[in-house]
Amino acid sequence: MLTFIGELLFVYLFCFTTMDQKKTSYLSLGSNLGDRPHHLQQAIFLLQKKAGDIIRISNVYESAAWGFESADFLNVCLSLETILPPQQLLETVLSVEKELGRERSQTDGYAARSIDIDILYYDFEIIESESLTLPHPQLHLRKFVLKPLAEIAPQFYHPILIKDTRNLVQECRDKSSVERTKHRLFKNRSALFSGLNFLAIEGNIGAGKTTLARKIAEEFNAKLVLERFADNPFLPKFYEDQGRYAFPLEMSFLADRYQQFTDDTSQFDLFKTFMVSDYDIYKSLIFAQITLQKEEFALYRKVFNFMYQEVKKPKIYVYLYQNTDRLLQNIKKRGRDYEQNIAPEYLEKINRGYFDFIKSYPEQNNLVIDVSNLDFVKNNEDYEFILDEIQKFAAQLTF
């Protein structure tokens, strides 16, 4: 009996000690070189991976360089739960900076940088060492730090000044302009894709859009919206006699896509975090413009414009570009009989149609990725490259 009680006591003490090891740290991040939102996003992803669990992220603020002449900074603060002791957390922060191209120097003063990460607090600990001083000795002087920090820790007390963040903001003598932007950052890719709400993957015949949509849906728990076209009775006939079957084919595609697209995108799955589709309904107009006669297309466009007003638009429209030779290889490889006689000229017209569409809608968040030399099915690095391009593009958006 005593042994059993002793074991329970040991388990309790172990769990208590383990829980007690987790500390809350507050960090400030800034960037004023290159793709600033992307640098911040990359740094946050790496901190989540290496340093602990990110609990809160402030809005992104823009401000002039502090203490030297340079380009404006984007700044953000975050709270982090970590089991790393302070010195190890500092080493992790420095490794993240180095991975993103930052080389700190003991002799250089202030300078422009792709990423700058400072530890502001480590719980309520007060630390004075050669490499680390906590709380950060200048945080109460910097408005670009205090404003985002006040969002995520308004009542956190400075353990030396014995004032919370709200009071520090009010008493700060820094009069520089610090403006909130509409950029939004996420702690990991899953959160980023969830924030997009709806992502459309488009491309020419054989570009790999369905494969990519499936991979993203599976990895990031998305509702998958796939185009259904195998049962269209006009498609095989169209490839045999385009002039005769173009109009009924395009009208049937439009009706099917509209019904399916509106049904699928209007019914949100509570167990999924966002939606990803392998098509956008606008492709109907692109293909119709290529295949229909002038009079037929004019009639078709009237019907299309009415329908297009009602459909859900993606947050990001990704177009996978493949050159014609690669498309023909992919089409041959997947072995659909009715596709084997597709002419290269037809594929080139489709590519031009998509690019004309993208140019015609600059207000839409269009991202073109050249995948002609990529194999994102067999090569995980190629798949990661595509995810990184989407991530980089998303970091530039406003939400």
C-alpha angles and dihedrals in degrees: 000000000000090000091053092049089048091053091050090049090050092051091048093049092046092051092045092050092047092050090047091056092065110095133187115234129182120215135188121211129192139174134182103162129082120329096005100183091047093050090052092047093049091050092051092050091051093047090051089051099043110022109038143278117327109222104179136010122196127222116276117260131196123214142157119270110278117230098358143047113265145110119308120276131230110216136190137170128212140183118229132192108211142168091203115110115239098264093047090048089054091051090050091050091051091049090053090051091049092049088055093050102267118136113187119211128200092211102044121089125214114329141164113277141182091225136006121184123185128183106227102178137002101199105292095318121137112210131179116182139134092263104029137037119183133224089036103261095226104036093103090055097053119081092188087062099040098051097057090037090055089059095059102026109023094152099039109124122225102234094218103034091038092218129119124237094262091058092045090055092051093049097042112119093201104115097182119128115262112182127187114234130204094243115121126203130199134207095231141357093266090059091045094053090044089054091054090063093193129029123182121202113199137173147137124292107297096011093125100249095139093048092050093046090052093050093049093046092051096046098043102033098248131161105251118223111191129184112245112211109134093095095052104120093202098058100079090042091050092058088052097045114011097175094056101041103032098095099045089043094053094043092050091047090050094050093046095045093047094050095043095042095050092045095048099042096044094053107072117202110228091208094055127073100213143342130262124185133190092219145028120220090238088076086078091068092045094054093040092055089055098045106033131080117246096261093044092050092051090056092043092051093056091056092043095051091054092052096042092061090064102048128095115257121220122245088226126021109203118196116196108209119205124174116243097255091054091047091054090050092051093046091051091047095054090051106215104165097215092053098052095089097049108136120233089232090060092054091048090052090052092051091050090048092055093048090049089052092049091050091048093057107046090155089065117086097249121178120185116198120187105220097167092115097034132094104193092172098061100021115062091193089062090049090050089050091057092047089049091052091052090046092049091049092047091053089062093054127094120226 
